[in-house]
Amino acid sequence: MTIGIVTLQLIDQMHNIINILKAINIRLLMSEKLKERVLSSLRKVYDPELGRSIVDLNMVKNIVVDKDGKVTIEMTLTTPFCPLMNLILAMAKRAAEEVEGVSEAKVKVVGFELPSI
């Protein structure tokens, strides 16, 4: 009889673990979809001097989405003295904030390099 009770308890624990894993998987999928939508929105942001999308120029290096919909865009610029840096960063932030599901966005400069043209 105790073996049967232990077995039922183990099965119940396994069901709980499976439900937790499903919830984690759903959050990860939602996070990836939100990331894709943010990247798509960032395609509308053009470097004013180069006339091309910051995504096409490979300036967007990473997009991090947390469980609350807060987005951090990690990107590079061409030079630390870029005269339009504030404009480009503001446009990227605004583009991310326009995406449904984004509760907050920030842009972080992670380096400087010549863009892929």
C-alpha positions in Angstrom: 0.0 0.0 0.0 2.8 2.5 0.8 4.4 1.8 -2.5 1.2 2.8 -4.2 1.0 6.0 -2.2 4.7 6.9 -2.9 4.1 6.2 -6.6 1.1 8.5 -6.7 3.0 11.2 -4.9 5.9 10.8 -7.4 3.4 11.0 -10.3 1.9 14.1 -8.8 5.3 15.7 -8.4 6.2 14.9 -12.0 3.0 16.5 -13.2 3.9 19.7 -11.2 7.3 19.7 -12.8 5.9 19.3 -16.2 3.5 22.2 -15.7 6.4 24.4 -14.5 8.4 23.4 -17.5 5.5 24.2 -19.8 5.1 27.7 -18.2 8.8 28.3 -18.7 8.7 27.2 -22.3 5.7 29.5 -23.0 7.5 32.5 -21.5 10.6 31.7 -23.6 8.5 31.5 -26.7 6.7 34.7 -25.9 10.1 36.4 -25.2 11.5 35.2 -28.6 8.4 36.4 -30.5 8.6 39.8 -28.7 12.3 40.0 -29.6 11.4 39.3 -33.3 8.8 42.0 -33.3 11.2 44.5 -31.7 13.8 43.6 -34.3 11.3 44.1 -37.1 10.3 47.5 -35.7 14.0 48.5 -35.5 14.3 47.9 -39.2 12.4 51.2 -39.6 15.2 53.1 -37.8 17.7 54.5 -40.3 21.1 55.9 -39.7 20.6 59.4 -41.1 24.2 59.7 -42.5 24.3 56.2 -44.1 20.6 56.1 -45.2 20.2 52.4 -44.2 18.5 50.6 -41.4 20.4 50.1 -38.2 19.5 46.4 -38.4 20.8 46.1 -42.0 24.0 47.8 -41.0 24.4 45.2 -38.2 24.4 47.9 -35.5 21.9 45.9 -33.4 23.9 43.3 -31.6 21.4 41.9 -29.1 17.9 42.3 -27.8 17.2 41.2 -24.2 13.6 40.8 -23.1 12.8 40.2 -19.4 9.7 38.5 -18.0 8.0 41.9 -17.5 8.3 43.0 -21.2 11.3 45.3 -20.5 13.6 45.4 -23.5 17.2 46.3 -23.7 18.7 46.9 -27.1 22.4 46.4 -27.3 23.9 48.2 -30.3 27.1 49.7 -31.7 27.7 53.0 -33.3 30.3 54.1 -35.8 32.2 56.3 -33.5 32.0 57.6 -29.9 31.8 61.1 -31.4 28.9 60.3 -33.6 27.1 63.7 -34.0 23.7 62.0 -34.4 24.2 59.4 -31.6 21.4 60.8 -29.4 19.0 60.9 -32.3 19.7 57.3 -33.4 19.4 56.0 -29.8 16.1 57.9 -29.3 14.7 56.6 -32.5 15.6 53.0 -31.6 14.1 53.4 -28.1 10.9 54.8 -29.6 10.6 52.0 -32.2 10.9 49.4 -29.5 8.4 51.1 -27.2 5.8 51.1 -30.1 5.8 47.3 -30.1 2.8 45.7 -28.3 4.0 43.8 -25.3 7.0 46.1 -24.6 6.5 47.8 -21.2 9.8 49.7 -21.3 12.8 50.0 -23.6 16.3 51.2 -23.2 19.2 51.3 -25.6 22.7 50.4 -24.5 25.8 51.2 -26.6 28.1 48.2 -26.4 30.9 49.4 -28.7 31.9 51.2 -31.8 32.7 49.7 -35.2 32.2 50.4 -38.9 28.8 49.1 -40.0 28.4 46.3 -42.5 27.6 48.0 -45.7 
